[in-house]
Amino acid sequence: MAKAMRPPDYLLGQRGIEPGHRIISYLLYTVLLTALAGTAWAAEQAPSVLVTTTNLQRGQLPRTVSAYGTVEADPSAKRAIMATASATVAQIYVRLGQIVDKGAPLLQMVPNPQTQADYARARSALSAANAQLQHTRELLSQYLATKQQLVDAEKAQSDARVALDAFQSQGAGGAKIFTAPFRATVTKIDANTGMLVPEGAALLELAPPGALVLKVGIVPSEANAIAAGNPVKIKPLGSSSNLSSHVLLRGAVVNPGDGLVPVEVAIPSNTLLPGETATATISTNSVSGFIVPHTAVLINDHGQAYVVQVSHGKAVLVTVQVLNEAGGKSVIAGKLDPKAPVVLSGARQLQYGMNVRLSSTQQRFH
């Protein structure tokens, strides 16, 4: 209640004021005091909300792009084992995902009937060329052949030997066992036992055990901000921990199959397996502004983001733009008072101009 005030002197009997006028003025003064006291009482009894706040601070947060992907062998490290001749797959000694040492047997191929026939003809051709060369030398010694004929016979013998060596290197002379050229993981098997394959057909695919990448697809509008070397957090499916890595390659074309830009992320050694699924969160650049906890940002009935600040004990609702979000924090911009705290808990109960009571413990935001 407002403190009682002493009436003005002219109402207390000063000369020059008619008694009747003094009575009327005194009554009006009493009414005015009552109204003022009622207003003060109403202000004291106005509803207020107890809130917790945090100081507004400037800073920056990294902009991130997230996508799902699958662990695959690094394309630049893959080695395809291909059929060197038309042949039949006799034995396969490895399994998908198996790690093999250098020189370990991978599969056995045997030549098909046509290849065997070609090989036999090549052997016969070399035998005939050897005999012809020997006969030409004898004739030359008897002056019954020319030196040019000897040169031609030597060339025919050389060509026949090269042809036979080629068939032998392809395994046409019998069963051929393919071995691992380096310590590797078998990442793909394209052949089956008993399969007849043509020359050049893919049989197996190998990759060094540590040469793995996480291959993800990014929408073109977000891919432009990604570059090789950008830091990445990898979270395997079903895991609660993250792996630190970086971008190896950002593609420059859109995959027609899914409309996404391919991005390859390095895999730390001995962490993930081929075929495993994981999420990649790529940090591209930083966004500056006022940083607040994500929970401090509210959405009004019109779909606009806003925060509540406290100024002179009153709630002030400020419309903001959310520039970026990461790690439970938001970067916002708007007509904010840098010195006014931001309401964390209790903000949804506040309307513009409402009285605010601050909690005795203010939260610190880092």
C-alpha positions in Angstrom: 0.0 0.0 0.0 1.3 3.5 -0.9 2.4 5.6 2.1 -0.2 8.2 3.3 0.5 11.7 2.0 -0.2 14.9 3.9 -2.9 17.1 2.1 -1.7 20.3 0.6 -1.7 23.4 2.9 -4.5 25.1 1.0 -6.8 22.2 2.1 -5.8 22.6 5.8 -7.4 25.9 6.4 -5.3 28.5 4.7 -7.0 31.9 4.1 -8.5 32.8 0.8 -10.3 29.5 0.2 -14.0 29.2 0.8 -14.8 26.5 3.3 -17.1 24.7 0.8 -14.4 24.7 -1.8 -11.9 23.3 0.7 -14.3 20.4 1.5 -14.8 19.5 -2.2 -11.1 19.7 -3.0 -10.3 17.5 0.0 -12.7 14.9 -1.2 -11.2 14.9 -4.7 -7.7 14.6 -3.2 -8.9 11.6 -1.1 -10.3 9.9 -4.3 -7.0 10.5 -6.1 -4.9 9.0 -3.3 -7.2 5.9 -3.2 -6.8 5.4 -7.0 -3.0 5.7 -6.8 -2.8 3.3 -3.9 -5.0 0.8 -5.8 -2.7 1.0 -8.8 0.4 0.4 -6.7 -1.2 -2.5 -5.0 -2.3 -4.0 -8.4 1.3 -3.7 -9.7 2.6 -5.4 -6.6 0.1 -8.3 -7.0 0.6 -8.7 -10.8 1.5 -12.4 -11.7 5.2 -13.2 -12.2 7.1 -16.3 -13.5 10.2 -17.8 -11.8 12.8 -18.5 -14.5 16.4 -19.6 -14.9 18.6 -17.6 -17.3 22.0 -17.6 -18.9 24.1 -14.8 -20.3 24.1 -14.1 -24.0 27.4 -14.6 -25.6 28.9 -14.3 -29.1 30.8 -17.1 -30.8 30.7 -19.5 -33.7 29.7 -23.1 -34.4 30.8 -25.3 -37.2 28.3 -26.0 -40.0 27.8 -29.7 -40.5 26.4 -32.0 -43.1 25.3 -35.6 -42.2 24.8 -38.6 -44.4 24.6 -42.4 -44.2 27.0 -44.6 -46.0 28.7 -48.0 -46.3 32.3 -49.1 -45.7 33.9 -50.1 -49.0 37.4 -50.8 -50.2 39.2 -47.7 -51.4 38.7 -47.7 -55.2 42.3 -46.5 -55.8 43.6 -49.6 -53.9 41.4 -52.3 -55.4 43.0 -55.0 -57.5 40.8 -57.1 -59.9 41.9 -60.7 -60.6 40.8 -61.5 -64.2 40.8 -64.5 -66.4 43.9 -64.5 -68.6 42.2 -66.9 -71.1 39.0 -68.6 -71.8 38.9 -71.3 -69.1 36.8 -73.1 -66.4 36.9 -72.3 -62.7 38.1 -75.5 -61.1 38.6 -74.5 -57.4 38.1 -71.3 -55.3 40.2 -71.3 -52.2 39.0 -68.1 -50.5 35.8 -66.6 -49.0 34.4 -63.1 -49.1 35.9 -60.9 -46.5 38.9 -63.3 -45.9 42.3 -61.8 -45.3 45.0 -63.6 -47.3 48.8 -63.3 -47.2 50.9 -62.4 -50.2 51.3 -65.5 -52.4 48.3 -67.3 -51.0 46.3 -69.4 -53.5 43.1 -67.7 -54.6 41.6 -70.0 -57.2 42.5 -72.6 -59.9 41.6 -72.4 -63.6 41.7 -75.1 -66.2 41.7 -74.4 -69.9 38.6 -75.3 -71.9 38.7 -77.6 -74.9 39.1 -74.7 -77.4 42.0 -73.2 -75.4 43.6 -76.6 -75.2 43.3 -77.1 -79.0 44.8 -73.6 -79.6 47.7 -74.5 -77.2 48.3 -77.8 -79.0 48.4 -76.0 -82.4 50.9 -73.5 -81.0 53.2 -76.3 -79.8 52.9 -78.0 -83.2 53.7 -74.7 -84.9 56.8 -74.2 -82.8 58.0 -77.8 -83.5 57.5 -77.2 -87.2 59.4 -73.9 -87.1 62.3 -75.5 -85.2 62.5 -78.3 -87.9 62.3 -75.7 -90.7 65.1 -73.6 -89.2 67.4 -76.6 -88.8 66.7 -77.7 -92.4 67.4 -74.2 -93.7 70.7 -74.1 -91.9 71.8 -77.4 -93.5 70.8 -76.2 -96.9 72.7 -73.0 -96.4 75.8 -74.9 -95.5 75.5 -76.8 -98.8 74.9 -73.5 -100.6 71.4 -74.7 -101.5 69.6 -71.9 -99.5 70.1 -68.1 -99.3 70.8 -66.1 -96.2 67.4 -64.4 -96.6 65.7 -67.8 -96.3 67.6 -68.4 -93.1 66.4 -65.1 -91.7 62.8 -65.9 -92.6 63.1 -69.3 -90.9 64.6 -67.8 -87.7 61.7 -65.2 -87.6 59.1 -67.9 -88.0 60.6 -69.9 -85.2 60.7 -66.8 -83.0 57.1 -66.0 -83.7 56.0 -69.6 -82.9 57.9 -69.5 -79.6 56.3 -66.2 -78.6 52.8 -67.5 -79.3 53.4 -70.7 -77.3 54.8 -68.7 -74.4 51.7 -66.5 -74.4 49.5 -69.6 -74.2 51.6 -71.0 -71.4 51.5 -67.7 -69.4 47.7 -67.7 -69.7 47.5 -71.2 -68.3 46.5 -72.9 -71.5 49.1 -75.6 -70.9 47.3 -77.0 -67.9 45.8 -76.0 -64.6 46.7 -72.4 -63.4 46.6 -71.3 -59.8 46.1 -67.5 -59.2 47.8 -66.2 -56.1 47.5 -63.0 -54.0 49.9 -60.3 -55.3 49.9 -58.7 -51.8 48.4 -59.2 -48.3 44.8 -58.4 -49.0 41.1 -58.7 -48.1 38.8 -60.5 -50.5 36.2 -57.8 -51.2 34.4 -59.5 -54.1 34.0 -62.9 -55.7 32.5 -63.0 -59.2 33.2 -66.6 -60.0 31.7 -69.9 -59.1 33.2 -73.4 -59.3 32.6 -75.0 -62.7 31.9 -71.6 -64.3 33.2 -71.2 -67.9 34.6 -67.7 -68.2 35.9 -65.8 -71.2 39.3 -64.1 -71.4 39.3 -60.8 -69.4 36.3 -61.8 -67.1 36.5 -60.6 -63.5 37.1 -63.4 -61.0 38.0 -61.8 -57.7 38.5 -58.3 -56.2 41.2 -57.6 -53.6 42.1 -54.7 -51.4 44.7 -54.0 -48.7 43.2 -54.7 -45.3 43.6 -51.0 -44.2 42.5 -49.4 -47.4 38.9 -48.8 -46.6 36.6 -45.8 -47.0 33.1 -44.8 -45.9 31.3 -43.9 -49.1 28.3 -41.5 -48.6 26.0 -39.5 -50.9 25.4 -35.8 -50.3 22.7 -33.6 -52.0 24.3 -31.3 -54.5 23.3 -28.1 -52.6 25.2 -29.2 -49.6 28.1 -31.0 -51.4 29.5 -27.7 -52.7 30.6 -26.7 -49.2 32.6 -30.0 -48.7 36.3 -30.2 -49.6 39.0 -32.8 -49.1 40.4 -32.5 -45.6 37.2 -31.5 -43.9 37.0 -33.1 -40.4 34.5 -35.9 -40.0 32.9 -37.7 -37.1 31.9 -41.3 -38.0 29.3 -43.1 -35.9 28.9 -46.8 -36.8 25.3 -48.0 -36.8 24.4 -49.3 -33.3 27.4 -47.6 -31.7 27.4 -44.8 -29.2 30.9 -43.6 -29.9 32.4 -41.6 -32.7 35.5 -42.0 -34.8 37.5 -39.0 -35.9 38.4 -38.8 -39.6 38.5 -36.6 -42.6 37.2 -36.3 -46.2 39.3 -38.0 -48.8 37.4 -37.0 -51.9 34.3 -35.0 -52.8 33.0 -36.0 -56.2 32.4 -33.4 -58.9 29.4 -35.2 -60.6 26.0 -36.3 -59.5 25.4 -40.1 -59.4 22.5 -40.7 -61.8 21.3 -43.6 -59.7 20.4 -41.6 -56.6 21.0 -38.0 -57.6 23.6 -37.6 -54.9 27.3 -36.4 -55.0 29.7 -39.2 -53.8 31.9 -38.4 -50.9 34.6 -40.7 -49.6 35.7 -40.6 -45.9 38.9 -42.2 -44.6 38.5 -45.1 -42.1 40.9 -45.3 -39.1 42.8 -48.6 -39.2 41.2 -51.6 -37.5 37.9 -49.9 -36.7 35.3 -50.8 -39.3 34.6 -53.8 -41.6 33.7 -53.8 -45.3 29.9 -53.6 -45.7 29.4 -51.9 -42.3 27.0 -48.9 -42.2 27.8 -45.7 -40.5 26.8 -42.0 -40.3 29.3 -39.3 -41.3 29.0 -35.8 -39.8 31.1 -33.5 -41.9 32.2 -30.1 -40.6 32.5 -27.6 -43.5 32.8 -24.1 -42.1 31.8 -21.9 -39.1 28.9 -19.6 -38.6 29.2 -16.6 -36.2 26.5 -15.0 -34.1 24.9 -15.2 -30.6 25.2 -18.7 -29.1 22.5 -20.0 -26.9 21.4 -23.5 -25.7 19.1 -25.1 -28.2 16.3 -25.3 -25.6 16.3 -21.5 -25.3 14.9 -21.1 -28.9 11.1 -21.4 -29.1 8.6 -21.4 -32.0 5.5 -19.1 -31.9 2.1 -19.8 -33.5 3.3 -18.3 -36.8 6.3 -20.6 -37.1 8.8 -18.0 -36.2 11.7 -18.7 -33.9 12.1 -16.5 -30.8 13.9 -16.2 -27.4 12.9 -14.5 -24.2 15.2 -12.0 -22.6 14.8 -10.3 -19.2 15.0 -6.5 -19.1 14.3 -4.5 -15.9 12.5 -7.5 -14.5 10.2 -7.8 -17.5 10.0 -10.4 -20.2 11.0 -9.3 -23.7 10.2 -11.6 -26.6 12.7 -11.3 -29.5 12.2 -12.8 -32.9 15.4 -14.5 -34.1 16.9 -16.3 -37.1 18.6 -19.7 -36.3 21.7 -19.7 -38.4 23.2 -23.0 -37.4 22.8 -25.8 -34.8 25.4 -28.2 -33.4 26.0 -30.1 -30.2 22.9 -28.8 -28.4 23.7 -25.2 -29.2 22.2 -22.7 -31.7 23.7 -19.7 -33.4 21.0 -17.0 -33.6 20.7 -13.4 -35.0 18.1 -10.7 -34.2 17.5 -7.5 -32.3 19.0 -8.9 -29.1 20.2 -7.0 -26.1 23.7 -8.4 -25.5 23.5 -7.4 -21.8 20.1 -8.9 -21.1 20.0 -12.6 -20.0 18.2 -15.2 -22.0 15.5 -17.3 -20.3 16.1 -21.1 -20.3 13.4 -22.7 -18.2 10.0 -21.0 -17.8 10.1 -19.2 -21.1 7.0 -20.8 -22.5 4.9 -19.3 -19.7 6.0 -15.8 -20.5 4.2 -13.1 -22.5 5.6 -9.8 -23.5 6.0 -7.4 -20.5 5.2 -10.1 -17.8 7.0 -9.8 -14.5 10.0 -12.2 -14.1 11.5 -13.5 -11.0 15.1 -14.8 -11.5 16.1 -18.0 -9.9 18.8 -17.7 -7.3 21.1 -20.0 -9.4 21.8 -18.7 -12.9 23.0 -21.4 -15.4 26.3 -21.0 -17.0 26.5 -21.9 -20.7 29.7 -23.0 -22.3 
